[in-house]
Amino acid sequence: MAEEVYTARRGASVVAWIALVISIIALIIAWMAYNRTGADLEKQIQIQVEKGINAAEDATQDASDAVDAGPDGVDEDDTDTGTGTDTTEPTTQP
């Protein structure tokens, strides 16, 4: 019985590898066909990646600004004001 399970498992593995190879070949053919139409897929992917990176950086900066502002809208420390001081004491409001 153990041999039957092993054989069935080996057969499924072979089919999976064949499907993987066929899908990779199909992907390569599709990529070449798309590039043949005159559109450059690599350039479009690079543009989308740059847009995503910029959006992530903007969101990170917005989140950082929101955290710096504190819950009452007042900057809790003056470490990011560019005053040249290295103190982290909260600023006092008049």
Buried (B, 14 or more C-beta within 10 A) or exposed (E): EEEEEEEEEEEEEEEEEEEEEEEEEEEEEEEEEEEEEEEEEEEEEEEEEEEEEEEEEEEEEEEEEEEBEEEEEEBBEBBEEEEEEEEEEEEEEE
